[in-house]
């Protein structure tokens, strides 16, 4: 059954990718481009039983679908299953119909997640008002609005890291067996990924970002850390993940006490050079929609905005995640000072 679902999924996403190219504004602003590699990866995940495909109408797959994937790192920290949604993928241009389809998919996702014993369900999707309305109607909450940027990589115009004596900072590649330094960086502002921030314990995000960074470094992802020469204290981290010729900026973090010194720009320049040396030709980045310094940094690199995203969250509040529920009332996260 999973092999058949994978074939249907691949065919549906291929159809959708063709339809996307014909979408006029504003729909084109709310739709992420589906590349062949994305379609193959999604079909492979379903075929390997690593993702579940949820359909608006099982008898008519082309009406739309949603993917649901388990999140092992989150589950290990929470002590209960955590699931991430991908999509929704819809070909219906009418806003009312898109909202209806989204509502159906949201209800199916909640039902499936609850059957699996999950206590946390999250989604990052384009800021399509109809899609958001459908999910919010089924109990999802808005966690964050983000900006996505992408563009070709180039070495021209990148600032040079001042390696000269007396600068007081050194740039090095982090080693897995020295990963304790991740804790010393302090709580990472999990920029653009606040899927959990307003709802879970404050201790969850630092644990998650450290686990994500350690996993990517262990897998050989290009990473650089910035360290004070005298004290040996780490003050910054940059990390990208590579898929063929595409690079995605996973982490760009400068310790809170050292911000405003231009260190983020230096880190970004060096990690871009590292990605270029490994054959990357494009770069994707994401940040909170209100993080103007980060947006300026990425725009200065030549990246262009793509479909903006919204992070949504569904919590099964009848469960108690190690005592961190019920969640406090939602408040907008504070911007950088």
C-alpha positions as CSV (number, residue, x, y, z in Angstrom):
1,X,0.0,0.0,0.0
2,X,2.8,2.4,0.8
3,X,4.4,1.8,-2.6
4,X,1.1,2.6,-4.3
5,X,0.6,5.7,-2.2
6,X,4.2,6.8,-3.1
7,X,3.4,6.5,-6.8
8,X,0.1,8.4,-6.5
9,X,1.9,11.1,-4.4
10,X,4.7,11.6,-7.0
11,X,2.1,11.9,-9.8
12,X,0.0,14.4,-7.8
13,X,3.0,16.5,-6.8
14,X,4.2,16.5,-10.4
15,X,0.8,17.7,-11.6
16,X,0.9,20.4,-8.9
17,X,4.3,21.6,-9.9
18,X,3.1,22.2,-13.4
19,X,0.0,24.0,-12.2
20,X,2.1,26.2,-9.9
21,X,3.9,27.8,-12.9
22,X,0.6,29.1,-14.2
23,X,-0.6,30.6,-11.0
24,X,-1.1,34.4,-11.1
25,X,-0.6,36.7,-8.1
26,X,-1.4,36.5,-5.3
27,X,-1.4,32.7,-5.4
28,X,2.1,32.7,-6.8
29,X,3.2,34.5,-3.6
30,X,1.8,31.8,-1.4
31,X,3.2,28.7,-3.2
32,X,6.7,27.2,-2.8
33,X,8.3,25.9,-5.9
34,X,8.2,22.1,-6.1
35,X,11.4,20.8,-7.6
36,X,11.9,17.2,-8.9
37,X,14.2,16.5,-6.0
38,X,11.5,17.5,-3.5
39,X,9.0,15.2,-5.2
40,X,11.4,12.3,-5.2
41,X,12.2,12.8,-1.6
42,X,8.6,12.9,-0.6
43,X,7.7,9.8,-2.5
44,X,10.7,7.9,-1.1
45,X,9.7,8.9,2.5
46,X,6.2,7.6,1.9
47,X,7.5,4.4,0.3
48,X,9.8,3.8,3.2
49,X,7.0,4.4,5.7
50,X,8.8,7.5,7.0
51,X,5.9,9.8,6.2
52,X,2.2,9.5,5.9
53,X,0.2,11.0,3.1
54,X,-3.2,12.5,4.0
55,X,-5.6,13.2,1.1
56,X,-8.4,15.7,0.9
57,X,-10.4,13.0,-1.0
58,X,-9.0,9.5,-1.1
59,X,-11.0,8.8,-4.3
60,X,-9.7,11.9,-6.1
61,X,-6.0,12.4,-5.0
62,X,-5.5,15.5,-7.2
63,X,-7.7,17.6,-5.0
64,X,-4.8,18.0,-2.5
65,X,-2.7,16.4,0.2
66,X,-0.6,16.9,3.3
67,X,2.4,15.0,4.5
68,X,3.0,14.1,8.1
69,X,6.5,13.1,9.4
70,X,7.7,12.0,12.9
71,X,10.3,14.2,14.6
72,X,12.7,11.9,16.5
73,X,14.8,14.7,18.1
74,X,11.7,16.5,19.4
75,X,10.2,13.2,20.6
76,X,13.4,12.3,22.5
77,X,13.3,15.6,24.3
78,X,9.6,15.7,25.0
79,X,9.3,12.0,25.9
80,X,6.2,11.7,23.7
81,X,5.7,11.5,19.8
82,X,6.0,14.8,18.0
83,X,4.9,15.1,14.3
84,X,5.6,17.7,11.6
85,X,3.3,18.5,8.7
86,X,4.5,19.4,5.2
87,X,2.2,21.2,2.8
88,X,-0.7,21.4,2.2
89,X,-0.4,20.8,-1.6
90,X,-3.5,22.1,-3.3
91,X,-4.4,22.8,-6.9
92,X,-7.6,24.5,-6.2
93,X,-7.4,28.3,-6.9
94,X,-10.7,29.3,-5.3
95,X,-10.0,30.7,-1.8
96,X,-13.2,29.2,-0.2
97,X,-12.4,25.8,-1.6
98,X,-8.8,26.0,-0.5
99,X,-10.0,26.9,3.0
100,X,-12.4,23.9,3.0
101,X,-9.7,21.5,1.7
102,X,-7.3,22.8,4.4
103,X,-9.9,22.3,7.1
104,X,-10.4,18.7,6.0
105,X,-6.6,18.0,6.0
106,X,-6.2,19.7,9.4
107,X,-8.9,17.5,10.9
108,X,-7.3,14.4,9.4
109,X,-3.9,15.3,10.7
110,X,-5.2,15.9,14.2
111,X,-7.0,12.6,14.2
112,X,-4.0,10.6,12.9
113,X,-1.6,12.3,15.3
114,X,-3.9,11.6,18.3
115,X,-4.1,8.0,17.2
116,X,-0.3,7.8,17.3
117,X,-0.2,9.2,20.9
118,X,1.4,12.5,19.8
119,X,1.2,15.5,22.1
120,X,2.6,18.0,19.6
121,X,1.9,18.7,16.0
122,X,3.4,21.5,14.0
123,X,3.2,22.9,10.5
124,X,5.2,25.5,8.5
125,X,3.3,26.7,5.5
126,X,3.0,29.6,3.1
127,X,1.0,32.6,4.3
128,X,-2.0,31.8,2.2
129,X,-5.0,33.3,4.1
130,X,-7.3,30.6,3.0
131,X,-5.0,27.8,4.1
132,X,-4.4,29.5,7.5
133,X,-8.1,29.9,8.0
134,X,-8.7,26.2,7.4
135,X,-6.1,25.2,10.0
136,X,-7.0,27.8,12.6
137,X,-10.6,26.7,12.4
138,X,-9.5,23.2,13.6
139,X,-7.6,24.4,16.6
140,X,-4.2,25.1,15.3
141,X,-2.5,28.2,16.8
142,X,-0.2,30.8,15.1
143,X,3.3,30.6,16.4
144,X,5.4,32.7,14.1
145,X,5.5,34.5,10.7
146,X,8.7,34.1,8.8
147,X,10.4,35.4,5.7
148,X,12.2,33.0,3.3
149,X,14.9,34.1,1.0
150,X,16.9,32.4,-1.8
151,X,19.4,33.2,-4.5
152,X,22.6,32.2,-6.3
153,X,25.8,31.9,-4.4
154,X,28.8,34.0,-5.4
155,X,32.1,34.9,-3.8
156,X,32.4,38.4,-5.1
157,X,31.8,41.1,-2.5
158,X,32.0,38.9,0.5
159,X,33.9,40.5,3.4
160,X,37.2,38.9,4.4
161,X,37.6,37.5,7.8
162,X,40.3,39.6,9.6
163,X,42.7,36.8,10.6
164,X,45.4,39.3,11.4
165,X,47.1,39.1,14.8
166,X,45.3,40.9,17.6
167,X,41.8,40.6,16.3
168,X,41.0,38.4,19.3
169,X,38.8,35.9,17.5
170,X,39.6,32.7,15.7
171,X,37.5,30.8,13.1
172,X,37.5,27.0,13.2
173,X,35.5,23.9,12.3
174,X,33.6,22.4,15.2
175,X,34.4,18.8,16.1
176,X,31.7,16.4,17.2
177,X,33.7,15.2,20.3
178,X,33.9,18.8,21.4
179,X,30.2,19.5,21.2
180,X,30.0,20.7,24.8
181,X,30.8,24.2,23.5
182,X,27.4,24.4,22.0
183,X,26.0,24.9,25.5
184,X,28.4,27.8,26.1
185,X,26.9,29.8,23.2
186,X,23.8,30.3,25.3
187,X,20.2,30.0,24.3
188,X,19.9,30.3,20.5
189,X,17.2,32.6,19.3
190,X,15.6,29.9,17.1
191,X,15.1,32.4,14.4
192,X,12.3,31.6,12.0
193,X,11.6,28.3,13.7
194,X,9.5,29.3,16.7
195,X,7.2,26.4,16.3
196,X,7.3,25.7,19.9
197,X,8.4,28.8,21.7
198,X,5.1,30.2,23.0
199,X,3.8,26.8,24.0
200,X,6.5,24.6,25.6
201,X,8.9,25.0,28.4
202,X,11.7,27.6,27.9
203,X,14.2,24.7,28.3
204,X,12.9,23.0,25.2
205,X,14.3,25.3,22.6
206,X,17.9,25.3,23.8
207,X,17.8,21.5,24.0
208,X,16.3,21.2,20.5
209,X,18.7,23.6,18.7
210,X,21.7,22.0,20.4
211,X,20.5,18.5,19.2
212,X,19.9,19.8,15.7
213,X,23.3,21.4,15.5
214,X,25.1,18.3,16.9
215,X,23.2,16.1,14.5
216,X,24.2,18.1,11.4
217,X,27.8,18.5,12.5
218,X,28.0,14.7,13.1
219,X,26.6,14.2,9.6
220,X,29.4,16.3,8.1
221,X,27.4,19.5,7.4
222,X,29.7,22.5,6.8
223,X,29.9,24.4,10.1
224,X,32.1,27.1,11.5
225,X,32.5,28.4,15.0
226,X,33.9,31.8,16.1
227,X,35.9,31.6,19.3
228,X,37.6,34.2,21.5
229,X,41.4,33.7,21.4
230,X,42.2,34.5,25.0
231,X,39.3,32.8,26.9
232,X,38.5,30.1,24.3
233,X,34.8,31.1,24.7
234,X,32.7,30.4,21.6
235,X,30.8,33.5,20.4
236,X,29.2,32.4,17.2
237,X,28.1,29.4,15.0
238,X,27.2,29.1,11.3
239,X,26.0,25.9,9.8
240,X,24.5,24.9,6.4
241,X,23.0,21.7,5.1
242,X,23.7,20.7,1.5
243,X,21.5,18.8,-0.9
244,X,23.2,18.4,-4.3
245,X,24.0,22.0,-5.4
246,X,21.6,23.7,-2.9
247,X,22.7,25.0,0.5
248,X,20.3,25.9,3.3
249,X,21.5,28.1,6.2
250,X,20.5,26.0,9.2
251,X,22.1,28.1,12.0
252,X,23.6,31.6,12.0
253,X,24.0,32.6,15.7
254,X,26.1,35.1,17.6
255,X,26.2,35.1,21.4
256,X,23.9,37.8,22.7
257,X,26.7,39.9,24.3
258,X,28.6,40.1,21.1
259,X,25.9,41.2,18.7
260,X,26.2,44.4,16.7
261,X,29.9,43.9,16.0
262,X,29.5,42.6,12.5
263,X,30.4,39.0,13.5
264,X,27.3,37.6,11.9
265,X,28.2,39.1,8.6
266,X,31.7,37.6,8.8
267,X,30.4,34.2,9.8
268,X,27.9,34.3,6.9
269,X,30.6,35.2,4.4
270,X,32.9,32.3,5.6
271,X,30.1,29.7,5.6
272,X,29.1,30.8,2.0
273,X,32.8,30.3,1.0
274,X,32.7,26.8,2.5
275,X,29.5,25.9,0.7
276,X,30.9,27.2,-2.6
277,X,34.0,25.1,-2.2
278,X,31.7,22.0,-1.9
279,X,29.9,22.8,-5.1
280,X,26.8,24.7,-3.8
281,X,25.3,27.1,-6.3
282,X,22.3,28.4,-4.4
283,X,21.5,29.4,-0.8
284,X,18.2,29.4,1.1
285,X,17.7,31.2,4.4
286,X,14.8,31.9,6.8
287,X,14.2,34.4,9.5
288,X,11.4,35.9,11.6
289,X,9.5,38.4,9.5
290,X,10.2,41.1,12.0
291,X,13.9,40.5,12.2
292,X,15.1,43.4,10.2
293,X,18.9,43.0,10.9
294,X,18.8,39.4,9.6
295,X,16.7,40.4,6.6
296,X,19.2,43.2,5.8
297,X,22.1,40.7,6.1
298,X,20.5,38.2,3.7
299,X,19.4,40.9,1.2
300,X,22.9,42.3,1.2
301,X,24.1,38.9,0.2
302,X,21.9,39.0,-2.9
303,X,19.2,36.7,-1.7
304,X,15.6,37.5,-2.8
305,X,12.4,37.0,-0.8
306,X,10.3,33.9,-1.8
307,X,7.0,32.7,-0.4
308,X,6.6,34.0,3.2
309,X,5.7,31.3,5.7
310,X,3.6,30.9,8.9
311,X,4.4,28.4,11.7
312,X,1.3,26.7,13.2
313,X,1.0,24.5,16.2
314,X,-1.5,22.0,17.6
315,X,-1.1,20.8,21.2
316,X,-3.1,17.9,22.7
317,X,-3.4,19.7,26.0
318,X,-5.0,16.9,27.8
319,X,-1.6,15.3,28.0
320,X,1.1,16.6,30.3
321,X,4.6,16.9,28.7
322,X,6.8,16.3,31.7
323,X,4.9,19.0,33.6
324,X,5.2,21.8,31.1
325,X,1.5,21.9,30.2
326,X,-0.9,23.7,30.2
327,X,0.8,26.3,28.1
328,X,0.7,30.0,29.0
329,X,-1.4,32.3,26.9
330,X,0.3,33.2,23.6
331,X,2.2,36.5,23.5
332,X,4.1,37.9,20.4
333,X,7.8,37.1,20.7
334,X,10.1,40.1,21.4
335,X,12.2,41.4,18.6
336,X,15.9,41.9,18.8
337,X,16.9,44.7,21.1
